[in-house]
Amino acid sequence: MPTVTGRRRRGFTLIELLVVIAIIATLLTIAAPRYFRSLERSKETVLRQDLAVLRDAIDKYAADRDQYPETLEALVEHGYVRAVPEDPLTRSAATWLLVPSDDPERPGIRDVRSGAEGDSVSGKPFTEF
């Protein structure tokens, strides 16, 4: 539209801005749930990997020393892992659930599980991983 001085005003109208905002909002409602689901799946993948590493270290410790470790820190002290990993769901290394040995001749930790509450994307409780 020409103005009094003969120049055209440049810019967006309110309707154009509302249409763009509506399109962006629609795209976000589609993308956001997928993004958060992928974050949950990645945490579950890290949890499974951490559990596999800890279980492997416990098995190697037991095979080398003919006894299970008393704590997860014993795995670090003897060089089986560099550090006790954090549970990706609880964000703490202190929430691991330690499963004691059933064998009275070999006391110690024979397994480790996540201390996170809730279920995975597939519906399996985290404590059963």
C-alpha positions as a printed Julia matrix, in Angstrom:
129×3 Matrix{Float64}:
  0.0     0.0    0.0
  1.38    3.36  -0.81
  1.67    5.83   2.04
  1.31    9.59   1.99
  4.96    9.97   0.98
  4.59    7.51  -1.91
  6.59    4.64  -0.41
  5.26    1.17   0.21
  5.33   -0.08   3.77
  7.07   -3.4    4.15
  6.35   -6.0    6.81
  3.97   -8.75   7.76
  0.34   -8.39   8.63
 -1.08   -9.81  11.82
 -2.92  -12.52   9.86
  0.3   -13.65   8.17
  2.09  -13.87  11.51
 -0.78  -15.85  13.06
 -0.75  -18.31  10.15
  3.01  -18.86  10.55
  2.65  -19.34  14.33
 -0.19  -21.85  13.75
  1.96  -23.82  11.28
  4.9   -23.89  13.71
  2.64  -24.97  16.58
  1.21  -27.8   14.45
  4.69  -29.02  13.55
  5.76  -28.91  17.2
  2.77  -30.99  18.3
  3.88  -33.64  15.83
  7.62  -33.51  16.56
  7.73  -33.03  20.36
  6.25  -36.43  21.38
  8.62  -38.23  19.03
 11.57  -36.32  20.45
 10.71  -37.16  24.05
 10.07  -40.81  23.16
 13.49  -40.99  21.53
 15.05  -39.51  24.69
 13.4   -42.23  26.81
 14.59  -44.95  24.45
 18.14  -43.62  24.53
 18.11  -43.67  28.36
 16.9   -47.27  28.26
 19.67  -48.19  25.84
 22.3   -46.62  28.1
 20.78  -48.44  31.09
 20.97  -51.79  29.33
 24.57  -51.14  28.33
 25.59  -50.06  31.84
 23.96  -53.15  33.33
 25.77  -55.37  30.82
 29.12  -53.78  31.68
 28.55  -54.11  35.44
 27.36  -57.7   35.14
 30.36  -58.6   32.99
 32.69  -56.98  35.52
 31.03  -58.89  38.39
 31.42  -62.16  36.48
 35.1   -61.47  35.73
 35.74  -60.49  39.34
 34.12  -63.72  40.54
 36.07  -65.82  38.04
 39.41  -64.2   38.94
 39.0   -64.1   42.71
 36.62  -67.01  43.32
 34.27  -64.71  45.23
 31.78  -62.0   44.4
 32.56  -58.34  45.13
 31.16  -56.92  48.35
 30.39  -53.55  46.75
 30.43  -52.0   43.3
 33.34  -49.85  44.45
 35.39  -53.05  44.79
 35.1   -53.41  41.02
 36.64  -49.96  40.66
 39.37  -50.58  43.23
 40.52  -53.77  41.49
 40.36  -52.29  37.98
 37.36  -54.1   36.52
 35.59  -50.81  35.72
 36.9   -47.25  35.72
 33.99  -45.89  37.72
 30.59  -47.01  38.86
 28.26  -45.63  36.19
 25.28  -43.48  37.0
 21.87  -44.97  36.44
 20.67  -42.85  33.47
 17.1   -42.81  34.78
 17.83  -41.8   38.38
 21.02  -39.89  37.54
 22.79  -41.4   40.52
 25.36  -44.13  41.02
 23.93  -44.86  44.47
 20.55  -46.17  43.31
 21.68  -49.47  41.84
 19.89  -52.44  43.43
 22.44  -55.06  44.44
 21.35  -58.69  44.29
 23.23  -60.79  46.87
 24.64  -64.21  46.15
 22.6   -67.29  47.11
 25.75  -69.32  47.72
 26.89  -69.07  51.38
 30.43  -70.02  50.35
 30.62  -67.13  47.87
 28.99  -64.1   49.51
 28.79  -60.74  47.81
 26.98  -59.18  44.86
 26.03  -61.58  42.1
 23.84  -59.2   40.07
 22.85  -55.56  39.78
 19.56  -53.96  38.71
 18.28  -50.46  38.17
 16.69  -48.67  41.1
 14.51  -46.56  38.82
 10.79  -46.65  39.35
  8.37  -47.09  36.5
  8.21  -49.0   33.26
 10.11  -48.85  29.99
  8.58  -47.87  26.66
  7.86  -51.57  26.07
  6.06  -51.84  29.44
  8.73  -53.84  31.28
  9.63  -52.51  34.76
 13.14  -51.03  34.98
 13.91  -53.22  37.98
 13.62  -56.3   35.73
 16.26  -55.19  33.2
